[in-house]
Amino acid sequence: MPSPSGLSRATAFEFTGADSQCTWVGSVSLQPGARTGPHHHGRHEVGLYVAKGRTQILWGERLEFMADVAPGDFVYFAPYVPHEERNLQHDQSAEFVVVRTDNERISVPVEVNPVTAPERIC
């Protein structure tokens, strides 16, 4: 499912677990040099595993935190937390395995006034 932001996703598993809660597992690809723009996923939790590429993740109300992630790294986003993924490579896509606590395709763009120098975590 491609999008204008250079992000595409493919479903691997979609199922209802305990207490009729849905879970989505799939792959997400971020094109070379692309960024998702600040967004959140509503009431849902998101965990991702970096399978390929070097990316930068920013998060927080003003995108005040930042981490560079590479293959083998895991990232978690709590509900309603604004975040943005940036592909730092200009010659290859970044690939993620993603688990979300929903099978809805909620991605809420948010307007943020980002800090000029995010705090680097790790």
N, CA, C and O of each residue as an XYZ file, in Angstrom:
488
protein
N       0.840     -1.176      0.000
C       0.000      0.000      0.000
C       0.886      1.242      0.000
O       1.218      1.729      1.081
N       1.287      1.780     -1.150
C       2.166      2.946     -1.210
C       1.448      4.222     -0.792
O       0.226      4.324     -0.900
N       2.224      5.197     -0.312
C       1.656      6.492      0.053
C       2.543      7.596     -0.504
O       3.677      7.329     -0.900
N       2.051      8.832     -0.543
C       2.830      9.931     -1.102
C       4.101     10.233     -0.309
O       5.016     10.856     -0.846
N       4.182      9.808      0.954
C       5.346     10.116      1.781
C       6.533      9.220      1.489
O       7.577      9.358      2.127
N       6.401      8.300      0.537
C       7.487      7.377      0.254
C       7.449      6.148      1.130
O       8.417      5.389      1.183
N       6.338      5.943      1.819
C       6.166      4.818      2.728
C       5.195      3.833      2.099
O       4.164      4.231      1.558
N       5.520      2.555      2.167
C       4.572      1.544      1.715
C       4.544      0.415      2.727
O       5.509      0.219      3.466
N       3.438     -0.336      2.768
C       3.324     -1.420      3.729
C       2.631     -2.610      3.102
O       1.845     -2.475      2.164
N       2.945     -3.787      3.644
C       2.337     -5.033      3.187
C       1.967     -5.850      4.408
O       2.755     -5.955      5.348
N       0.783     -6.428      4.404
C       0.310     -7.225      5.528
C       0.887     -8.629      5.468
O       0.836     -9.295      4.434
N       1.442     -9.071      6.608
C       1.902    -10.454      6.734
C       0.846    -11.254      7.489
O       0.464    -12.341      7.055
N       0.370    -10.722      8.622
C      -0.667    -11.359      9.434
C      -1.609    -10.284      9.948
O      -1.196     -9.170     10.268
N      -2.882    -10.644     10.018
C      -3.883     -9.765     10.598
C      -4.847    -10.687     11.322
O      -5.490    -11.529     10.695
N      -4.956    -10.538     12.634
C      -5.772    -11.496     13.373
C      -6.349    -10.866     14.627
O      -5.893     -9.821     15.091
N      -7.349    -11.519     15.153
C      -7.962    -11.103     16.399
C      -7.417    -12.006     17.497
O      -7.496    -13.232     17.412
N      -6.869    -11.383     18.516
C      -6.289    -12.139     19.622
C      -7.232    -12.211     20.806
O      -8.450    -12.153     20.642
N      -6.683    -12.336     21.972
C      -7.467    -12.418     23.196
C      -8.343    -11.178     23.358
O      -7.948    -10.072     22.988
N      -9.506    -11.375     23.902
C     -10.445    -10.278     24.150
C     -10.810     -9.525     22.871
O     -11.139     -8.340     22.926
N     -10.756    -10.191     21.735
C     -11.142     -9.624     20.436
C     -10.331     -8.388     20.060
O     -10.833     -7.517     19.350
N      -9.090     -8.300     20.523
C      -8.230     -7.204     20.123
C      -7.502     -7.599     18.843
O      -6.978     -8.707     18.728
N      -7.479     -6.693     17.902
C      -6.838     -6.976     16.622
C      -5.348     -6.688     16.689
O      -4.901     -5.819     17.437
N      -4.592     -7.428     15.899
C      -3.159     -7.216     15.770
C      -2.818     -7.242     14.293
O      -3.336     -8.064     13.537
N      -1.935     -6.328     13.887
C      -1.461     -6.293     12.515
C       0.041     -6.497     12.535
O       0.745     -5.836     13.298
N       0.541     -7.400     11.710
C       1.968     -7.638     11.548
C       2.267     -7.535     10.065
O       1.598     -8.164      9.245
N       3.265     -6.750      9.723
C       3.592     -6.612      8.318
C       4.911     -5.924      8.098
O       5.664     -5.670      9.038
N       5.183     -5.624      6.852
C       6.418     -4.932      6.511
C       6.093     -3.520      6.043
O       5.050     -3.261      5.443
N       7.016     -2.625      6.337
C       6.894     -1.232      5.914
C       8.206     -0.853      5.259
O       9.279     -1.180      5.766
N       8.122     -0.166      4.138
C       9.303      0.263      3.396
C       9.291      1.784      3.283
O       8.274      2.382      2.932
N      10.418      2.394      3.581
C      10.564      3.842      3.472
C      11.593      4.116      2.374
O      12.751      3.717      2.495
N      11.183      4.781      1.330
C      12.012      5.006      0.149
C      13.264      5.832      0.483
O      13.289      6.528      1.497
N      14.289      5.760     -0.356
C      15.526      6.504     -0.111
C      15.269      7.992      0.115
O      14.546      8.634     -0.647
N      15.872      8.526      1.174
C      15.767      9.943      1.484
C      14.408     10.419      1.959
O      14.235     11.609      2.224
N      13.440      9.520      2.073
C      12.069      9.921      2.438
C      11.930     10.103      3.944
O      12.725      9.591      4.731
N      10.909     10.839      4.312
C      10.524     10.991      5.718
C       9.012     10.901      5.804
O       8.305     11.304      4.880
N       8.522     10.376      6.905
C       7.079     10.161      7.031
C       6.324     11.437      7.365
O       5.128     11.531      7.088
N       6.988     12.413      7.950
C       6.302     13.572      8.493
C       5.779     13.216      9.878
O       5.519     12.045     10.155
N       5.623     14.202     10.749
C       5.138     13.929     12.105
C       3.724     13.343     12.074
O       2.849     13.848     11.371
N       3.515     12.285     12.835
C       2.213     11.624     12.897
C       2.150     10.771     14.165
O       3.159     10.580     14.843
N       0.967     10.265     14.475
C       0.811      9.259     15.531
C      -0.237      8.263     15.063
O      -0.881      8.457     14.032
N      -0.397      7.197     15.834
C      -1.317      6.132     15.437
C      -2.489      6.002     16.409
O      -2.950      4.902     16.714
N      -2.956      7.158     16.884
C      -4.129      7.148     17.755
C      -3.905      6.331     19.008
O      -2.855      6.419     19.645
N      -4.900      5.538     19.353
C      -4.883      4.768     20.603
C      -4.019      3.510     20.517
O      -3.959      2.738     21.474
N      -3.361      3.298     19.401
C      -2.647      2.046     19.166
C      -1.164      2.123     19.498
O      -0.528      3.165     19.343
N      -0.631      1.000     19.956
C       0.796      0.846     20.180
C       1.432      0.324     18.902
O       0.804     -0.399     18.129
N       2.696      0.703     18.691
C       3.419      0.256     17.508
C       4.823     -0.170     17.920
O       5.527      0.559     18.620
N       5.216     -1.347     17.481
C       6.584     -1.808     17.663
C       7.160     -2.107     16.298
O       6.481     -2.671     15.439
N       8.421     -1.729     16.095
C       9.028     -2.052     14.807
C      10.432     -2.591     14.995
O      11.126     -2.273     15.961
N      10.826     -3.414     14.044
C      12.154     -3.995     13.988
C      12.783     -3.517     12.688
O      12.188     -3.649     11.618
N      13.989     -2.961     12.781
C      14.667     -2.473     11.585
C      15.345     -3.664     10.902
O      16.265     -4.269     11.452
N      14.876     -3.988      9.704
C      15.425     -5.112      8.959
C      16.531     -4.679      8.000
O      17.459     -5.441      7.727
N      16.426     -3.440      7.486
C      17.401     -2.981      6.496
C      17.445     -1.460      6.514
O      16.407     -0.808      6.624
N      18.631     -0.898      6.408
C      18.783      0.545      6.261
C      19.131      1.259      7.551
O      18.995      0.718      8.649
N      19.580      2.480      7.385
C      19.878      3.379      8.507
C      18.818      4.460      8.524
O      18.639      5.184      7.545
N      18.121      4.565      9.634
C      17.072      5.574      9.733
C      17.240      6.380     11.006
O      17.982      6.011     11.916
N      16.536      7.475     11.035
C      16.504      8.329     12.206
C      15.054      8.417     12.653
O      14.154      8.639     11.843
N      14.842      8.243     13.941
C      13.510      8.314     14.519
C      13.480      9.528     15.442
O      14.355      9.690     16.293
N      12.478     10.374     15.271
C      12.258     11.497     16.175
C      10.905     11.285     16.831
O       9.986     10.776     16.190
N      10.763     11.664     18.093
C       9.489     11.502     18.770
C       9.356     12.515     19.899
O      10.329     13.142     20.317
N       8.116     12.658     20.385
C       7.788     13.597     21.446
C       6.879     14.694     20.923
O       6.713     14.851     19.713
N       6.301     15.441     21.825
C       5.350     16.499     21.446
C       5.963     17.513     20.492
O       5.259     18.083     19.657
N       7.283     17.747     20.608
C       7.975     18.680     19.711
C       9.115     17.973     18.975
O      10.080     18.603     18.541
N       8.980     16.648     18.845
C      10.039     15.834     18.243
C      11.370     16.143     18.915
O      12.398     16.330     18.263
N      11.313     16.189     20.238
C      12.476     16.609     21.014
C      13.467     15.485     21.319
O      14.524     15.731     21.899
N      13.133     14.267     20.935
C      14.031     13.130     21.130
C      14.369     12.522     19.772
O      13.543     12.518     18.859
N      15.597     12.006     19.650
C      16.043     11.471     18.379
C      16.961     10.275     18.624
O      17.744     10.255     19.573
N      16.843      9.278     17.740
C      17.753      8.134     17.777
C      18.015      7.675     16.352
O      17.111      7.642     15.517
N      19.272      7.321     16.087
C      19.603      6.681     14.823
C      19.443      5.186     15.037
O      19.935      4.645     16.027
N      18.767      4.520     14.128
C      18.554      3.079     14.260
C      19.036      2.375     12.998
O      19.044      2.942     11.905
N      19.436      1.127     13.184
C      20.018      0.339     12.101
C      19.501     -1.086     12.207
O      18.810     -1.419     13.170
N      19.822     -1.930     11.240
C      19.341     -3.316     11.277
C      19.613     -3.989     12.627
O      20.711     -3.911     13.179
N      18.571     -4.650     13.131
C      18.646     -5.323     14.417
C      18.070     -4.519     15.565
O      17.872     -5.064     16.651
N      17.795     -3.232     15.359
C      17.234     -2.384     16.414
C      15.716     -2.510     16.460
O      15.064     -2.766     15.448
N      15.166     -2.322     17.669
C      13.728     -2.303     17.899
C      13.314     -0.912     18.345
O      14.075     -0.223     19.024
N      12.106     -0.493     17.967
C      11.555      0.804     18.350
C      10.117      0.573     18.798
O       9.404     -0.243     18.215
N       9.691      1.296     19.838
C       8.317      1.198     20.345
C       7.729      2.594     20.430
O       8.401      3.525     20.875
N       6.463      2.751     20.001
C       5.737      4.000     20.145
C       4.482      3.752     20.956
O       3.671      2.893     20.609
N       4.319      4.501     22.034
C       3.108      4.444     22.848
C       1.975      5.160     22.107
O       2.240      5.947     21.198
N       0.727      4.902     22.479
C      -0.395      5.580     21.830
C      -0.259      7.103     21.874
O       0.212      7.668     22.862
N      -0.671      7.745     20.808
C      -0.750      9.198     20.666
C       0.597      9.922     20.674
O       0.614     11.153     20.678
N       1.709      9.217     20.677
C       3.019      9.880     20.700
C       3.407     10.285     19.272
O       3.562      9.427     18.403
N       3.562     11.592     19.034
C       4.003     12.030     17.708
C       5.404     11.490     17.415
O       6.264     11.464     18.295
N       5.621     11.065     16.181
C       6.938     10.581     15.769
C       7.100     10.754     14.269
O       6.136     10.964     13.534
N       8.341     10.661     13.845
C       8.664     10.774     12.434
C       9.842      9.850     12.142
O      10.812      9.804     12.899
N       9.746      9.115     11.036
C      10.841      8.269     10.587
C      11.480      8.938      9.383
O      10.790      9.456      8.505
N      12.825      8.920      9.350
C      13.569      9.501      8.228
C      14.571      8.477      7.717
O      15.349      7.916      8.490
N      14.547      8.240      6.429
C      15.539      7.353      5.821
C      16.785      8.186      5.536
O      16.740      9.097      4.709
N      17.884      7.889      6.204
C      19.114      8.657      6.061
C      19.887      8.304      4.794
O      20.819      9.012      4.415
N      19.505      7.223      4.147
C      20.203      6.778      2.939
C      19.507      7.315      1.695
O      18.279      7.366      1.626
N      20.298      7.707      0.734
C      19.734      8.250     -0.501
C      19.814      7.255     -1.651
O      19.437      7.568     -2.781
N      20.318      6.032     -1.351
C      20.467      5.057     -2.427
C      19.742      3.736     -2.176
O      19.755      2.852     -3.032
N      19.105      3.594     -1.002
C      18.337      2.365     -0.772
C      17.212      2.606      0.225
O      17.293      3.485      1.083
N      16.169      1.808      0.092
C      15.027      1.945      0.990
C      15.377      1.353      2.359
O      16.294      0.543      2.495
N      14.624      1.780      3.352
C      14.714      1.208      4.698
C      13.534      0.260      4.852
O      12.431      0.556      4.392
N      13.761     -0.868      5.492
C      12.722     -1.890      5.634
C      12.494     -2.191      7.110
O      13.446     -2.373      7.868
N      11.230     -2.242      7.509
C      10.853     -2.513      8.887
C       9.856     -3.667      8.952
O       9.050     -3.854      8.040
N       9.916     -4.432     10.030
C       8.850     -5.365     10.375
C       8.087     -4.668     11.492
O       8.676     -4.261     12.493
N       6.772     -4.528     11.319
C       5.964     -3.729     12.234
C       4.855     -4.572     12.853
O       4.230     -5.390     12.178
N       4.618     -4.359     14.156
C       3.491     -4.969     14.867
C       2.688     -3.824     15.459
O       3.222     -2.984     16.183
N       1.389     -3.801     15.140
C       0.493     -2.767     15.665
C      -0.679     -3.425     16.367
O      -1.115     -4.515     15.997
N      -1.179     -2.745     17.385
C      -2.301     -3.281     18.149
C      -3.625     -2.981     17.473
O      -4.624     -2.706     18.137
N      -3.627     -3.035     16.159
C      -4.852     -2.816     15.407
C      -4.645     -3.294     13.990
O      -3.519     -3.533     13.554
N      -5.737     -3.428     13.284
C      -5.623     -3.647     11.856
C      -6.229     -2.467     11.103
O      -6.417     -2.518      9.888
N      -6.531     -1.399     11.850
C      -6.967     -0.149     11.234
C      -5.722      0.527     10.668
O      -4.608      0.276     11.128
N      -5.907      1.343      9.716
C      -4.752      2.039      9.133
C      -4.711      3.485      9.632
O      -4.639      4.431      8.848
N      -4.757      3.626     10.951
C      -4.760      4.958     11.542
C      -3.355      5.539     11.498
O      -2.415      4.967     12.049
N      -3.229      6.669     10.843
C      -2.012      7.465     10.863
C      -2.477      8.906     10.844
O      -2.961      9.398      9.824
N      -2.333      9.579     11.964
C      -2.843     10.933     12.119
C      -1.702     11.927     11.955
O      -0.832     12.007     12.823
N      -1.683     12.692     10.855
C      -0.651     13.720     10.702
C      -0.831     14.777     11.793
O      -1.959     15.143     12.124
N       0.260     15.259     12.342
C       0.185     16.280     13.383
C       1.083     17.455     13.035
O       2.164     17.290     12.469
N       0.618     18.624     13.381
C       1.427     19.836     13.246
C       2.254     19.965     14.515
O       1.707     19.971     15.618
N       3.543     20.065     14.367
C       4.413     20.254     15.522
C       5.340     21.429     15.257
O       5.644     21.765     14.112
N       5.770     22.032     16.326
C       6.793     23.065     16.270
C       8.059     22.392     16.800
O       8.347     22.474     17.994
N       8.825     21.721     15.917
C       9.940     20.905     16.394
C      11.055     21.732     17.027
O      11.310     22.871     16.638
N      11.705     21.128     18.007
C      12.860     21.774     18.611
C      13.972     21.839     17.568
O      13.984     21.056     16.618
N      14.900     22.769     17.746
C      15.976     22.913     16.763
C      17.076     21.873     16.972
O      17.762     21.494     16.023
N      17.243     21.416     18.201
C      18.295     20.423     18.488
C      17.721     19.324     19.372
O      17.774     19.429     20.598
N      17.168     18.263     18.765
C      16.613     17.175     19.573
C      17.682     16.506     20.430
O      18.853     16.447     20.055
N      17.262     16.012     21.570
C      18.153     15.262     22.458
C      18.406     13.888     21.860
O      17.471     13.124     21.620
N      19.676     13.577     21.621
C      20.028     12.278     21.044
C      19.984     11.209     22.141
O      20.630     11.340     23.180
N      19.216     10.160     21.889
C      19.097      9.035     22.812
C      19.888      7.883     22.210
O      19.641      7.495     21.068
N      20.812      7.346     22.945
C      21.700      6.246     22.493
C      22.462      6.651     21.308
O      23.255      5.867     20.787
